[in-house]
Amino acid sequence: MVSGAGANSMENTRPADHPGAREDLDRAVEIFTGVRPRLFGIAYRMLGSAAEAEDLLQEVWLRWQGYDRGSVAEPGAFLATVTTRLAINALRSARARRETYVGQWLPEPVDTSADPYLGAERGEALGLAVLLLLEKLTPTERAAYVLREAFDYPYPQIAEIVQVGEAAARQLVSRARKHLVSERRAPVSEAEQRRLLTAFVAAARSGDLTGLEELLAADVVSHADGGGAVRATRIPVVGALPVARYVRAFADRFWPGVEVDWGDANGQPAALLRRDAGVFAVLTVDASDQGIDRVFWMLNPAKIAWSVPGNGGHGGIR
């Protein structure tokens, strides 16, 4: 297992004249590269931002590069611990920054066409609706939930990583589960999600008010993230008729010249909307047996690159 103090601070570094300092870095790179998808999956689920997750992994690599790796019995567990603890701290800072975000902040969608689980045992805590709900948890609750539900970590290891007792770790996960269950209906199948998204795009494009309203749950919420870079409504639109009217109102201005590509973002079907300059919007929905519960319009150019197949990802060490 990992050392709590060492994993948290990485103070156990080698002096330059230590014999271990001449250790070939190839093995360190090999180990880090092997677990990098999992580390990225943890960091992304914690932060809701691919760009911030990448930055965090650069910090993890720098610490791993300078650490006395010979003292680490389980490198994968060690690196996951470092990543999670750094992510807990980074999330606290990120939330402070998001308080001044222009308009609605949404998680940054990521292309999951190649890796539907994004480095995890299963695709939990990855959908945009869930990531948005996870924002309401404490950073430690979020970490415990992510480690358990997405990566199937045992409770004793979760307890060590987040530095609480095992009973407390179980309580953290339980509270997080209860919060998500109370805030979100059971989702429909991927095939039904795709059908509803396709029908929504068709109705939105034609400005079909009745068709839109029939697809939406009574309490549907539409979110749009422009990040201050493009025009987007700065507050959520709530209710089937208001959302249908909202979508129809901008149909004539929004859809002309738009081509629709279909992809996968965060393990769910996504519509990638293109004009001549490339993808300018990523549209996804979250649906239950009552219809579409949430509509997500990602319009912020800085966040869209990660949703376009081949443009994002989490490659080698920079």
N, C-alpha and C positions, 0 to 999 in steps of 0.2 A: 504494500500500500504506500501511499505518498505521505510525505511529512507535511503536516499542516503549515508550520511556519515557513518551511522552505518553499512550498508550492505557492504560498500567498505572496511572498516578497522576493523569492529567487535571490536571496542574499548569499547563497552558498556558491559563489562564483569563484573561478580559478584565478589566481594571480598569473600575470603574464609569464613568469619564469617557472611556473609549476610544470613538471613533466607532462601532466595531462593536457596542458595547453596545446601540445603538438599533436593531439589526437586528430586523426583524419576526420574532417567534417562530412565526408561522404555518408558515413553511417548516420550521423545526426540528420542530414537532409533526407535520407531514405526513411527514417522513422517518422519524421515530421510530415513528409509527403504522404506516407501511408495512412496517417490518421487525420490528415487535413480535411477531407470531406466531413468527417464527424465533427471536428472542431468548428468548421464553418457552420454546420447545421445547428450546433449549440449556440454559437454567437448570434447567428441570424434570428433564431427563435427568441433569444433574449432581447435583442435590440430592435427587431423589425426593420432593419436596414441592412442591405447587402454591402453597401459602401462602408458603413460603420463596422460591420463584421469583418470585412477585409482589413481595415485599419487595425482592428483589435488583434487579428491573427498575425499581422506584421510584428506587433509588440510581443506576442507569444513566441514567435520565432526568434526574435532578438534575445529574449530571455533564455530560451532553450539553447541558443548558440553559445551563450556565455556561461552556461551553468555547468557544474561538475556532474556531467551525465553518468559518470561511473557510479555515483551514489544513488542513482534512480533504479529501483528494482523493476518497476512497471511503467515504462515510458508513456504508454497510451493513457493509463489512468492519471499519471502525473500531469500530462499536457491537458487532459480534459478538466482537471481540477484548476489548473492555472487559467484556462480559458473561461471557465464558469465564474471564478472569483473576479477576474478582470471585467467580465461582462456585467456582473452585479454592480460593480463600481461605475462602469460606463453608463449603465442604464439610469442611474441616479442623475448623472450629469446630462444625459440625453433628455430626460424628462424636463429638466429645468430649461433647456434650450427650446423644447417644443412648446413651452408656454408662450413664447414669442413668435411661433410659427405663423406665417400669413395664411389665414383660412384654415381649412380642415387638414389635419395631419393624418395620413394613412400609411400603413406599412408599405414598404417598398416591394412590389411584386417581383418574384424571381422565376426565371424559366426553369421548369422542372421536367421538360420533355426527355432529357437524358437521365435524370436522377429523380424519380417521382417522390422519393422519401427524403431527398436532400441530406444524404449521409446518415440517416437514422435507421433504426430497426423497423420503424413504420412511420407513416406520414402524419402522425399526430402533431398538434400545435404548429401547423404549417399554413392552414387556410387563412385567408385575409380576415375573415370574420372572427376566427379564434384569436389571431394575433392582436386584433383590435380589442377584444375582451381581456386578453392577458395584460394590456396596458393598465387595467384597473387593479391588478394584483401588486403586492409589494415585490421588489426585486428578488427577495429570497423565496417567496412563494412561487414566483414565476420560474426560478431556477429549479426548484424541487419538482415542480410539475413537468417541466421540459425534460429533465433527466429521467423521470419515471415513465411518463406517457410516451415520449418519442423514442427514447434510447434504452428503456427497460433496465435502468440501473437498479440494483438492489438497495433497499432502504439503508442498510449500514453504510454503503458507499456514498449515498446521497447525503447522509448525516455528516460524514467526514468532509465532503466537498463544501457544503454550505455551513459547516461548523456549528451544528446543533446536535442534540441527542437524537437517537433513533426514533423515539416516540414523537419528538417534535417534528422530525422530518415527515413522519406519517401524517401528522396533523396539517402540515403545510400542503401536502399533496391533496389531502381530503378537502381542505378549505377551497383550494383552487378548483377541484372537480365540481364541488357544489356550486361555486360561483358560475362556472361555465354552463352547467346544466340549467341553472335558474335563469340565465340570460339568453340561452339559445335553444331553439327547437332542434329535434333530431333531423339531420340533413337527409336529403333524398340521394338516390344513387347517382353515380357519375353520368350515366346515360341520361337520366332525367335532368340533371343540371345542364348538360349539353343541349338537350331539347329546349329547355326553358330559355337558355341564353340565346340560342339561335332564333327562337320565336320573338324574344325581346328585341334583338337587333333588327329583325324584319319590321316589327311594329313601330319601333323608334324611327327607323329610316323613313317609313311612309307616313309618320305622324298619325298613326291609327290609335285614337284615344281609347276607343272601346277595347281594341285588342290589347293595348297596354294594361288597362285596368284589370282585364280578366286574368292576366298573368301574375299580378301582384297580390301579395298578402295584404290584408286590411291595414296592418301596422308597418308596412314596408318602410325602410329608410334608404334614401339615396345619398351617397357620400361622393364628393368630388374634391380631389387634391390637385391644385394648380401651383401650390408653393409660392404664390406671388409672381411666378414667371409667366403664367398665362391666365386668361380669364376663367374663373370657376366660382360657383356659388360658395360662399364662405361659411354657410351653416347647413346642416343636414336638412333635407326635405323629407317630411314624414307623412305617411298615409297614401293609400292607393290612388285616389283621385288627384291629390296635389302632385304626386310624383308623375302620374300619367300626363297631367297638364304641363308640368315643368319640362318633361321630355319632348312633348309635342311642340312646345313654344319655341324651342331652338332648332327643330328639325330642319327647317328650310335653310338655316345658316350653317348648321353643323355638318350635314351629311353629303351635300353635293361634292362630287369628285373623290369621295372616300371609297377605298377598297378595303375589304375585310379579309384578313388572314386568321386562321384558327390555330391556337396553340394551347399550351398548358402552363399556367402560372400557379405556383403554390399548390400543385397537385390537383388543380381543378381546371375545367375548360375555360379558355380566355379568348376574347376577340381582340385582335391586334388591328387597330384602325390606321390605315395608311393614306397619305397624300403623296404628292410628288417628292417631297423631301424625306419621306420615310415614315416610320411609325410615330404618330403624334399622340396616341391615346391607347390605353389598355383598359378594356371593359370586362368586368367579371361580375357574377352574381352569386349569392348564397341563398339556397332554397330549401324549403321543407314541404310537407304535404299540404301546407296552406298556400303554397305559391312562392314567389320570390320574396324573401325577407329583407335582403339588402342588395343594393346595387352599388358597385364601386367603379368610379370613373377616375383612373389615374391619368392625369394630364401634365404632371410636373415632368419636364424633359429630363431633369437630372435623375429621376427615379425610373424612367421607362427603359433605359438601356439594358437593365438586368432582366427584363421580361422578354426581350427580343432574342429568339434562338440564335446562338453563336456570338452574341454581343456581350453577354455577361459571363457569369461563371466564377469559379474559384480555382484558378490554375496554380502554377508553381510559385515558388518563393520569389518575390521581387527584390 
